[in-house]
Amino acid sequence: MSRRFLSFTAGLLAAALTAAPAPRRPNIVVILADDLGYGDVGCYNPRSKIPTPNLDRLAREGLRFTDAHSAATVCTPSRYSLLTGRMCFRTGYRGGVFTGVGGPSLIEAGRLTLPEMLRRQGYATAAVGKWHVGLTFQTAAGTPIHQTKPPADVPGPERELARIRMVDFSKPITDGPIHRGFDHFFGTACCPTTDWLYAYIENDRVPVPPTTPLDAAKLPRHPYANDCRRGLVAPGFDHEQVDLVFLERSRAWLKAQVKRAPDQPFFLYHATQAPHLPSFAAPRFQGATQAGPHGDFIAELDHVVGELLTTLEQLGVADNTLILFSSDNGPETTAVAHMRTDHDHDPAAPWRGMKRDAWEGGHRVPFIARWPAQVRPGVATATVSQCDLLATCAALLGVTLPKDAGEDSFSFLPVLTGTEDGRPRRTFTLQQDFRSGVSIRQGDWKYLDHQGSGGNGYGPGQLARYALPESAPTAPGQLYDLRNDPGERRNLCLERPEIVQELKGLLEQSKARGRSAP
């Protein structure tokens, strides 16, 4: 065989390799439920009284994580961390959650977010649903609404309503989702059917401003309906249709995007209302389960997930779409109390605590990943945080994050692709509770640097029956061995002071350094 022939053959091979198309980047869809408990989903709780066939299918076809956590135990700080890869307490924000027209945005101008990182890599980006990370409305004079004060004679419960009346809705929002990495946004400022402002936002405007005081007499009445504050409602805003409106907006965006640019990867962040109280399922789902209005609302959530899956399949993009489904924190106290009593269903099962609590029930959440082209179905026991989405997607695309981004984000890409080497992805994990306390988890050890739950009170009231006797009432904090005590019943703080010292030192070091990721 001549050298000339070998050289010619090698040249053809090199040209073929050069011309071979690069592997197509996956589409990414994040579906974030609101206050969905670990025990609310059938694939996590065999004793669940609520059918969740679409979520169960997602788990069968994907990777179901059993040790996944929201970064905080309530909505606002949890969502900040998911979008930025950074613990919210590092911003200095010490509040619980935004309500009404609360702001400004907690995501600082110039901070790299998950959608902005993806947009820089050529992705089309859209957010549909609940925002709840703060944004800035303006008065007629152009003053940011969060810098104004209602008249002194307005009583406390009416002050948020007065602030809404001060907004000039013809003026643009200056720090909303489209200023933080999203090309398109349709949704609500805060909790869609809870928080005073009952109106939709499209990009940086409220196309149909609120004009009418809420008439609660027209809304359903049941134990799960008491979280609807008496705010202002926009014409056409139907409390029972919110999630179906969100669904249609996401489906329309997906269809338009694939038609407009079939070769462009996309990122959709779909944040549902369900099953955050009040449990106002659409009429077609009312009575759909044997678990009351809240069970019906979760059935509607499951339907939304199924419809999004069907849309991706109909568009022919499902195989190369990474779907990540989770919840922003654990289940609401009212839902837990009534579902346990009325329907023998435990939304927090099998964990101690619920929304706002630093105990596992407050932040250990369902987390399912499906990507038929790459992710082998199964169960993953690795500890992951929603902070990790930024680093994971960056690793997927070969992007190196700058030093001032993703300070608490660790990539779990090796877990997704089945290439992990057995070493833990995270050296330790931080959690923020409702009172802005921070706990730390390393391996099986978990340390809470405070007494009590860090959120709910378990004295007199509906939660008193769930109070557990304190095993170390004089200890300043709580130390649990989750391997041998997953129910967090035995506080080992006084028995293992060396572990307390080590974890407390790591916690303080992380606070001082401003990061937990390397």
C-alpha positions as CSV (number, residue, x, y, z in Angstrom):
1,M,0.0,0.0,0.0
2,S,1.6,3.3,-1.1
3,R,2.3,6.2,1.1
4,R,0.3,8.4,-1.2
5,F,-2.8,6.2,-0.7
6,L,-2.3,6.2,3.0
7,S,-1.9,9.9,3.1
8,F,-5.0,10.4,1.0
9,T,-7.1,8.0,3.2
10,A,-5.9,9.8,6.3
11,G,-6.9,13.1,4.8
12,L,-10.4,11.9,4.0
13,L,-10.8,10.6,7.6
14,A,-9.6,13.9,9.1
15,A,-12.0,15.8,6.9
16,A,-14.8,13.6,7.9
17,L,-14.0,14.1,11.6
18,T,-13.8,17.8,11.1
19,A,-17.1,17.9,9.3
20,A,-19.0,15.7,11.8
21,P,-21.6,17.8,13.6
22,A,-21.1,18.4,17.3
23,P,-23.5,16.6,19.6
24,R,-26.6,18.7,19.9
25,R,-27.0,20.5,23.2
26,P,-30.0,19.4,25.1
27,N,-33.1,21.5,25.7
28,I,-33.7,22.0,29.4
29,V,-37.1,22.3,31.1
30,V,-37.3,23.0,34.9
31,I,-40.7,22.4,36.4
32,L,-40.9,23.8,39.9
33,A,-44.0,22.9,42.0
34,D,-44.9,25.0,45.0
35,D,-45.1,23.4,48.5
36,L,-45.3,19.9,47.1
37,G,-44.3,17.4,49.8
38,Y,-42.0,14.4,49.5
39,G,-44.9,12.3,50.6
40,D,-47.4,13.8,48.1
41,V,-46.1,11.9,45.1
42,G,-46.8,8.2,44.6
43,C,-43.3,7.3,43.4
44,Y,-41.9,8.6,46.7
45,N,-44.7,7.5,49.1
46,P,-46.4,4.1,48.4
47,R,-49.1,5.1,51.0
48,S,-50.0,8.3,49.2
49,K,-53.7,8.8,48.7
50,I,-53.2,11.0,45.6
51,P,-52.8,9.4,42.1
52,T,-49.8,11.0,40.3
53,P,-49.5,8.9,37.2
54,N,-47.5,11.4,35.2
55,L,-45.0,12.1,37.9
56,D,-44.7,8.4,38.5
57,R,-44.1,7.9,34.7
58,L,-41.4,10.7,34.8
59,A,-39.7,8.8,37.6
60,R,-39.9,5.5,35.8
61,E,-38.3,6.9,32.7
62,G,-35.8,9.1,34.6
63,L,-33.6,9.3,37.6
64,R,-35.4,9.7,41.0
65,F,-33.3,11.4,43.6
66,T,-34.1,10.5,47.2
67,D,-31.8,13.0,49.0
68,A,-32.5,16.2,47.2
69,H,-33.2,19.5,48.9
70,S,-34.5,23.0,48.3
71,A,-31.9,25.6,49.4
72,A,-34.5,27.2,51.8
73,T,-37.7,26.2,53.5
74,V,-39.9,29.0,52.0
75,C,-40.5,30.3,48.5
76,T,-38.5,33.5,48.0
77,P,-35.0,32.4,49.2
78,S,-35.4,29.0,47.7
79,R,-36.1,30.4,44.2
80,Y,-33.3,32.9,44.5
81,S,-30.9,30.0,45.1
82,L,-32.2,27.8,42.3
83,L,-31.8,30.6,39.8
84,T,-28.3,31.8,41.0
85,G,-26.6,28.8,42.6
86,R,-26.0,31.0,45.7
87,M,-27.5,30.7,49.2
88,C,-30.0,33.6,49.7
89,F,-28.7,34.5,53.2
90,R,-25.6,35.8,51.5
91,T,-27.6,38.7,50.1
92,G,-28.4,40.0,53.6
93,Y,-32.1,39.3,53.0
94,R,-33.5,38.3,56.3
95,G,-37.2,38.4,55.4
96,G,-39.5,35.4,54.9
97,V,-41.2,35.9,51.5
98,F,-42.3,38.8,49.3
99,T,-46.0,39.6,49.1
100,G,-48.0,41.8,46.7
101,V,-45.7,44.2,44.9
102,G,-42.7,43.5,47.2
103,G,-39.2,44.2,45.9
104,P,-36.7,45.0,44.7
105,S,-35.4,41.9,42.9
106,L,-33.1,39.9,45.2
107,I,-31.1,38.9,42.1
108,E,-28.5,41.6,41.9
109,A,-28.0,43.4,38.5
110,G,-25.0,41.8,36.8
111,R,-25.2,38.5,38.8
112,L,-25.0,35.5,36.5
113,T,-28.1,33.4,36.6
114,L,-29.0,30.0,35.2
115,P,-31.0,31.5,32.3
116,E,-28.4,34.1,31.5
117,M,-25.6,31.5,31.5
118,L,-27.7,29.4,29.0
119,R,-28.6,32.4,26.9
120,R,-24.9,33.2,26.5
121,Q,-24.6,29.7,25.1
122,G,-27.2,30.3,22.5
123,Y,-30.3,29.1,24.3
124,A,-33.7,30.7,23.9
125,T,-35.0,31.3,27.5
126,A,-38.5,31.7,28.9
127,A,-40.1,31.7,32.4
128,V,-43.8,31.0,33.0
129,G,-45.5,31.1,36.3
130,K,-44.7,32.3,39.8
131,W,-41.6,34.6,40.0
132,H,-41.5,35.5,43.8
133,V,-37.9,36.8,43.8
134,G,-38.9,40.4,44.0
135,L,-39.3,43.1,41.4
136,T,-39.7,46.8,41.2
137,F,-43.0,48.5,40.3
138,Q,-43.2,52.3,40.1
139,T,-45.5,55.1,41.2
140,A,-46.7,57.7,38.7
141,A,-43.8,59.9,39.8
142,G,-41.3,57.1,38.9
143,T,-40.5,56.2,42.5
144,P,-39.8,52.5,43.2
145,I,-42.8,51.3,45.1
146,H,-40.7,49.6,47.8
147,Q,-39.3,53.1,48.6
148,T,-42.8,54.5,49.3
149,K,-44.9,54.2,52.5
150,P,-48.7,54.1,52.6
151,P,-50.5,56.8,54.6
152,A,-49.9,56.4,58.3
153,D,-53.6,56.0,59.0
154,V,-53.9,52.8,56.9
155,P,-54.2,49.8,59.2
156,G,-51.6,47.1,59.0
157,P,-53.6,44.4,57.1
158,E,-54.5,47.0,54.5
159,R,-51.0,48.5,53.9
160,E,-50.1,46.1,51.1
161,L,-53.4,46.8,49.4
162,A,-52.6,50.5,49.7
163,R,-49.2,50.0,48.1
164,I,-50.8,48.3,45.1
165,R,-53.1,51.2,44.6
166,M,-50.0,53.5,44.5
167,V,-48.5,51.6,41.5
168,D,-48.7,53.1,38.0
169,F,-49.1,49.9,36.0
170,S,-48.4,51.8,32.7
171,K,-44.7,52.1,33.8
172,P,-42.4,49.1,33.2
173,I,-41.0,46.8,35.8
174,T,-37.2,47.5,35.9
175,D,-35.7,44.4,37.4
176,G,-38.0,41.5,36.5
177,P,-37.3,38.1,34.9
178,I,-36.4,39.6,31.5
179,H,-33.7,41.6,33.2
180,R,-32.2,38.6,34.8
181,G,-31.7,36.2,31.9
182,F,-35.1,35.4,30.4
183,D,-36.0,36.4,26.9
184,H,-39.7,36.0,27.7
185,F,-41.8,36.0,30.9
186,F,-45.5,35.4,31.7
187,G,-46.6,35.0,35.2
188,T,-47.2,36.6,38.6
189,A,-45.1,38.7,40.9
190,C,-45.7,36.5,44.0
191,C,-48.0,33.6,44.9
192,P,-50.6,33.8,42.2
193,T,-53.8,33.3,44.3
194,T,-52.5,34.3,47.7
195,D,-50.7,37.6,47.8
196,W,-52.8,40.8,47.2
197,L,-51.9,41.4,43.5
198,Y,-54.1,39.2,41.4
199,A,-52.9,40.1,37.9
200,Y,-50.6,38.6,35.2
201,I,-47.3,40.1,34.1
202,E,-46.0,39.8,30.5
203,N,-42.3,40.6,30.2
204,D,-42.0,44.0,32.0
205,R,-45.7,45.1,32.0
206,V,-49.1,44.3,33.6
207,P,-51.2,44.3,30.5
208,V,-54.5,44.1,32.5
209,P,-54.1,46.0,35.8
210,P,-56.0,45.0,38.9
211,T,-59.1,47.2,39.5
212,T,-61.6,45.3,41.7
213,P,-61.4,44.3,45.3
214,L,-61.4,40.5,45.7
215,D,-64.9,39.1,46.4
216,A,-64.1,36.1,48.6
217,A,-67.8,35.0,48.5
218,K,-67.2,33.8,45.0
219,L,-64.4,31.5,45.9
220,P,-64.5,27.9,47.2
221,R,-64.8,27.4,50.9
222,H,-62.9,24.5,52.6
223,P,-60.0,24.0,55.0
224,Y,-57.5,24.6,52.3
225,A,-58.9,27.9,51.1
226,N,-58.0,30.3,53.8
227,D,-54.7,31.7,52.4
228,C,-56.3,34.0,49.9
229,R,-55.7,37.6,51.0
230,R,-58.2,40.3,50.1
231,G,-56.3,42.1,47.4
232,L,-57.1,43.7,44.0
233,V,-58.1,41.5,41.0
234,A,-57.6,42.2,37.3
235,P,-60.5,41.7,35.0
236,G,-60.5,38.1,33.7
237,F,-58.2,36.8,36.4
238,D,-59.8,33.5,37.5
239,H,-58.3,32.0,40.7
240,E,-59.3,28.5,39.6
241,Q,-57.7,28.7,36.2
242,V,-54.2,30.0,37.0
243,D,-52.2,26.8,36.5
244,L,-54.1,26.0,33.2
245,V,-53.3,29.5,32.0
246,F,-49.6,28.9,32.8
247,L,-49.8,25.6,31.1
248,E,-51.2,27.0,27.8
249,R,-48.6,29.8,27.9
250,S,-45.7,27.3,28.2
251,R,-47.1,25.1,25.5
252,A,-47.6,28.0,23.2
253,W,-44.0,29.2,23.8
254,L,-42.6,25.7,23.2
255,K,-44.5,25.3,19.9
256,A,-43.5,28.7,18.6
257,Q,-39.9,28.3,19.6
258,V,-39.5,24.9,17.9
259,K,-41.2,26.2,14.8
260,R,-39.2,29.4,14.7
261,A,-35.8,27.9,15.4
262,P,-35.9,24.1,15.3
263,D,-32.1,23.9,15.8
264,Q,-31.8,26.3,18.7
265,P,-31.8,24.8,22.2
266,F,-34.2,26.2,24.6
267,F,-34.6,26.6,28.4
268,L,-38.1,26.8,29.9
269,Y,-38.6,27.5,33.6
270,H,-42.2,26.6,34.4
271,A,-43.1,27.5,38.0
272,T,-46.6,26.3,39.0
273,Q,-49.1,27.7,41.5
274,A,-50.1,24.2,42.7
275,P,-50.2,22.9,45.3
276,H,-49.6,26.2,47.3
277,L,-52.7,27.1,49.3
278,P,-55.4,28.1,48.7
279,S,-56.2,24.8,46.9
280,F,-58.3,26.1,44.1
281,A,-58.2,23.4,41.5
282,A,-59.9,24.1,38.2
283,P,-63.5,22.8,38.0
284,R,-62.6,19.8,35.8
285,F,-60.3,18.5,38.6
286,Q,-62.6,19.2,41.5
287,G,-63.6,15.8,42.9
288,A,-61.0,14.0,40.8
289,T,-59.5,12.2,43.8
290,Q,-60.6,10.8,47.1
291,A,-58.3,13.1,48.9
292,G,-60.3,16.3,49.1
293,P,-59.6,19.7,47.5
294,H,-55.9,19.6,48.2
295,G,-55.6,16.2,46.6
296,D,-57.5,17.4,43.6
297,F,-55.1,20.3,43.3
298,I,-52.1,17.9,43.3
299,A,-53.9,15.9,40.6
300,E,-54.1,19.1,38.5
301,L,-50.3,19.6,39.0
302,D,-49.8,16.1,37.8
303,H,-51.9,16.8,34.7
304,V,-49.8,19.9,34.0
305,V,-46.6,17.8,34.1
306,G,-48.2,15.2,31.8
307,E,-49.3,17.9,29.3
308,L,-45.8,19.4,29.1
309,L,-44.4,15.9,28.5
310,T,-46.9,15.3,25.7
311,T,-46.1,18.7,24.1
312,L,-42.4,17.9,24.0
313,E,-43.1,14.5,22.5
314,Q,-45.5,16.0,19.9
315,L,-42.8,18.5,18.9
316,G,-40.3,15.7,18.5
317,V,-37.8,17.1,21.0
318,A,-38.5,14.9,24.1
319,D,-35.5,12.6,23.6
320,N,-33.0,15.4,23.7
321,T,-34.7,17.4,26.5
322,L,-33.4,17.3,30.1
323,I,-36.5,17.7,32.4
324,L,-35.8,18.5,36.0
325,F,-38.9,18.4,38.3
326,S,-38.9,19.5,41.9
327,S,-40.6,21.6,44.6
328,D,-39.5,24.9,46.2
329,N,-39.8,23.5,49.7
330,G,-41.8,21.1,51.9
331,P,-45.6,21.0,52.4
332,E,-47.6,23.8,54.1
333,T,-48.6,23.3,57.7
334,T,-52.4,23.5,57.1
335,A,-52.2,21.0,54.3
336,V,-50.2,18.6,56.4
337,A,-52.5,18.9,59.4
338,H,-55.7,18.4,57.5
339,M,-54.5,15.8,55.0
340,R,-53.2,13.7,57.9
341,T,-56.5,14.0,59.8
342,D,-59.0,14.0,57.0
343,H,-57.5,11.6,54.5
344,D,-54.8,9.6,56.2
345,H,-52.3,11.1,53.8
346,D,-49.0,12.5,55.0
347,P,-47.5,15.1,52.6
348,A,-44.2,15.2,54.6
349,A,-43.8,11.4,54.9
350,P,-41.5,10.0,56.1
351,W,-39.8,13.1,57.5
352,R,-40.1,15.3,60.5
353,G,-41.2,18.8,60.0
354,M,-42.8,20.7,57.1
355,K,-42.6,24.0,55.3
356,R,-40.5,26.7,57.2
357,D,-38.8,24.0,59.4
358,A,-35.1,23.1,59.2
359,W,-36.0,19.5,59.8
360,E,-36.0,17.3,56.7
361,G,-39.7,17.7,56.0
362,G,-39.1,21.4,55.3
363,H,-36.6,21.0,52.5
364,R,-36.2,17.4,51.4
365,V,-38.2,17.4,48.2
366,P,-39.1,15.3,45.2
367,F,-36.5,15.7,42.5
368,I,-36.7,13.8,39.2
369,A,-34.5,14.1,36.1
370,R,-35.4,12.7,32.7
371,W,-33.3,12.9,29.6
372,P,-33.9,9.8,27.4
373,A,-30.8,10.4,25.3
374,Q,-28.4,10.4,28.2
375,V,-29.9,9.6,31.6
376,R,-30.4,6.0,32.5
377,P,-33.6,5.4,34.6
378,G,-33.1,4.5,38.2
379,V,-32.7,5.9,41.7
380,A,-30.0,8.2,42.9
381,T,-29.0,8.5,46.6
382,A,-26.5,11.3,46.1
383,T,-27.1,14.5,48.2
384,V,-28.1,17.3,45.8
385,S,-29.4,20.9,46.3
386,Q,-31.4,23.0,43.9
387,C,-28.4,25.4,44.1
388,D,-26.7,22.8,42.0
389,L,-28.6,23.4,38.8
390,L,-26.3,26.2,37.7
391,A,-23.0,24.3,38.1
392,T,-24.6,21.1,36.6
393,C,-25.9,22.9,33.4
394,A,-22.5,24.7,33.1
395,A,-20.7,21.4,33.3
396,L,-23.0,19.9,30.8
397,L,-22.1,22.7,28.3
398,G,-18.4,22.8,29.2
399,V,-18.8,26.3,30.7
400,T,-16.5,27.5,33.5
401,L,-18.4,29.7,35.9
402,P,-16.7,32.9,37.0
403,K,-15.6,33.2,40.6
404,D,-18.5,35.5,41.5
405,A,-21.2,33.1,40.4
406,G,-22.6,29.9,41.7
407,E,-21.0,30.2,45.1
408,D,-22.9,27.3,46.5
409,S,-23.4,25.3,43.4
410,F,-21.9,21.8,42.8
411,S,-22.3,19.8,39.6
412,F,-24.2,16.6,39.8
413,L,-23.7,15.9,36.1
414,P,-21.7,12.7,36.8
415,V,-24.8,11.4,38.7
416,L,-27.0,12.1,35.8
417,T,-24.7,10.5,33.2
418,G,-23.7,7.5,35.4
419,T,-20.0,8.4,35.4
420,E,-19.6,9.2,39.1
421,D,-16.6,7.6,40.8
422,G,-18.3,7.0,44.2
423,R,-17.0,10.2,45.8
424,P,-19.7,12.6,47.1
425,R,-20.3,15.5,44.8
426,R,-20.8,17.9,47.8
427,T,-18.4,18.3,50.6
428,F,-21.3,19.7,52.7
429,T,-24.7,21.2,52.1
430,L,-26.3,24.3,53.6
431,Q,-29.9,24.9,54.3
432,Q,-31.7,28.2,55.2
433,D,-34.8,28.2,57.3
434,F,-37.7,30.6,57.7
435,R,-36.0,32.6,60.5
436,S,-32.8,33.0,58.4
437,G,-31.0,30.4,60.4
438,V,-28.5,28.2,58.5
439,S,-28.0,24.5,59.1
440,I,-25.3,22.2,57.7
441,R,-25.2,18.7,56.5
442,Q,-22.1,16.6,55.9
443,G,-22.5,12.9,55.1
444,D,-25.0,11.5,57.5
445,W,-24.5,14.3,60.1
446,K,-26.8,17.3,60.2
447,Y,-26.3,20.2,62.6
448,L,-28.8,23.0,63.3
449,D,-27.2,25.9,65.0
450,H,-30.3,26.7,67.1
451,Q,-33.0,25.1,69.2
452,G,-36.5,24.3,67.7
453,S,-37.5,23.9,64.2
454,G,-36.3,27.3,62.9
455,G,-39.7,27.9,61.4
456,N,-43.0,26.8,62.8
457,G,-44.1,26.9,66.5
458,Y,-45.1,23.5,67.9
459,G,-46.7,24.9,71.0
460,P,-50.5,25.4,71.4
461,G,-52.3,25.2,68.1
462,Q,-52.8,22.8,65.2
463,L,-49.1,21.6,65.3
464,A,-49.0,20.8,69.0
465,R,-49.9,17.2,68.4
466,Y,-46.7,16.8,66.2
467,A,-44.3,18.1,68.8
468,L,-41.7,15.6,69.8
469,P,-40.0,15.5,73.3
470,E,-36.6,17.2,73.3
471,S,-33.9,14.6,73.9
472,A,-31.4,17.3,74.8
473,P,-33.4,20.3,76.0
474,T,-30.3,22.2,77.4
475,A,-28.3,21.9,74.2
476,P,-27.8,25.1,72.2
477,G,-28.2,23.4,68.9
478,Q,-29.2,20.1,67.3
479,L,-27.1,17.3,65.9
480,Y,-28.7,14.3,64.1
481,D,-27.3,11.1,62.6
482,L,-29.6,10.8,59.6
483,R,-28.4,7.3,58.8
484,N,-29.5,5.8,62.1
485,D,-32.1,8.5,63.0
486,P,-33.8,9.8,59.8
487,G,-36.7,11.0,61.9
488,E,-34.5,13.4,63.8
489,R,-35.7,12.3,67.2
490,R,-32.4,12.0,69.1
491,N,-30.4,15.2,69.5
492,L,-26.7,14.1,69.8
493,C,-25.4,17.6,70.3
494,L,-24.2,17.0,73.9
495,E,-23.0,13.4,73.2
496,R,-20.8,14.2,70.2
497,P,-19.3,17.7,70.8
498,E,-16.4,17.0,68.4
499,I,-18.9,16.6,65.5
500,V,-20.7,19.8,66.6
501,Q,-17.4,21.7,66.7
502,E,-16.4,20.4,63.2
503,L,-19.7,21.2,61.6
504,K,-20.1,24.6,63.3
505,G,-16.6,25.5,62.1
506,L,-17.4,24.5,58.5
507,L,-20.6,26.6,58.7
508,E,-18.8,29.7,60.1
509,Q,-16.0,29.3,57.6
510,S,-18.5,29.1,54.7
511,K,-20.2,32.3,55.9
512,A,-16.9,34.1,56.1
513,R,-15.7,32.9,52.7
514,G,-19.0,33.8,51.0
515,R,-19.2,30.4,49.4
516,S,-19.3,26.6,50.0
517,A,-18.4,25.5,46.5
518,P,-14.6,25.2,45.8
